[in-house]
Amino acid sequence: MGLRLHVIAWLFFLACGVIYLIASIRDNDPLMFAGSACFVIGVVLFLYPVKAKINSPQDKGNPALNRDKKTSDVDERM
């Protein structure tokens, strides 16, 4: 549930950035447009590693990367 919640939160940030970007275009405000564009690009850059982690086949079985499982490093050593 943790990774899924992070993705949902970042998607809300992305939607917010796009809304501000559209508003800046409608208001013809170049400074707001530049700030909104930087924000949207930053959110996309933050989402890219998450997408790579979800699509990576070797990480799906790794409990250290899968925060949804209830295992810990101590349990694995025993």
C-alpha positions as CSV (number, residue, x, y, z in Angstrom):
1,M,0.0,0.0,0.0
2,G,2.9,2.4,0.7
3,L,4.2,2.6,-2.9
4,R,0.7,2.9,-4.3
5,L,-0.1,5.8,-1.9
6,H,3.1,7.6,-3.0
7,V,2.2,7.2,-6.7
8,I,-1.3,8.5,-6.0
9,A,0.1,11.5,-4.1
10,W,2.6,12.3,-6.9
11,L,-0.2,12.1,-9.5
12,F,-2.2,14.7,-7.5
13,F,0.9,16.9,-7.5
14,L,1.1,16.4,-11.3
15,A,-2.6,17.3,-11.8
16,C,-2.1,20.4,-9.6
17,G,0.9,21.5,-11.7
18,V,-1.0,21.0,-15.0
19,I,-3.9,23.0,-13.7
20,Y,-1.5,25.9,-12.7
21,L,0.2,25.5,-16.1
22,I,-3.2,25.9,-17.9
23,A,-4.2,28.8,-15.7
24,S,-0.9,30.6,-16.5
25,I,-1.5,30.2,-20.2
26,R,-5.0,31.5,-19.9
27,D,-3.8,34.5,-17.8
28,N,-0.8,35.1,-20.2
29,D,1.6,35.1,-17.2
30,P,5.1,34.0,-18.3
31,L,6.5,33.8,-14.8
32,M,3.7,31.6,-13.6
33,F,4.1,29.5,-16.7
34,A,7.8,29.0,-16.1
35,G,7.3,28.1,-12.5
36,S,4.5,25.7,-13.3
37,A,6.5,24.1,-16.1
38,C,9.4,23.5,-13.8
39,F,7.1,22.0,-11.2
40,V,5.5,19.6,-13.7
41,I,8.9,18.5,-15.0
42,G,10.1,18.0,-11.4
43,V,7.1,15.8,-10.6
44,V,7.6,13.7,-13.8
45,L,11.3,13.3,-12.8
46,F,10.2,12.0,-9.3
47,L,7.7,9.6,-10.9
48,Y,10.1,8.1,-13.4
49,P,12.1,6.0,-10.8
50,V,8.9,4.8,-9.2
51,K,7.7,3.6,-12.6
52,A,11.0,1.8,-13.2
53,K,10.7,0.2,-9.8
54,I,7.2,-1.1,-10.5
55,N,8.2,-2.5,-13.9
56,S,11.5,-4.1,-12.8
57,P,11.0,-7.9,-12.6
58,Q,13.9,-8.5,-10.2
59,D,12.5,-6.1,-7.7
60,K,9.1,-7.6,-7.4
61,G,10.3,-10.5,-5.2
62,N,12.7,-8.4,-3.1
63,P,11.2,-7.7,0.3
64,A,13.7,-4.9,0.9
65,L,12.2,-2.9,-2.0
66,N,8.6,-4.0,-1.4
67,R,7.3,-2.0,1.5
68,D,3.9,-3.7,1.5
69,K,5.2,-7.0,3.0
70,K,5.5,-7.4,6.7
71,T,9.0,-8.9,6.7
72,S,12.1,-7.2,8.0
73,D,15.9,-7.8,7.6
74,V,15.9,-9.5,11.0
75,D,13.3,-12.1,9.9
76,E,15.3,-12.9,6.8
77,R,18.5,-13.6,8.7
78,M,16.8,-16.2,10.9
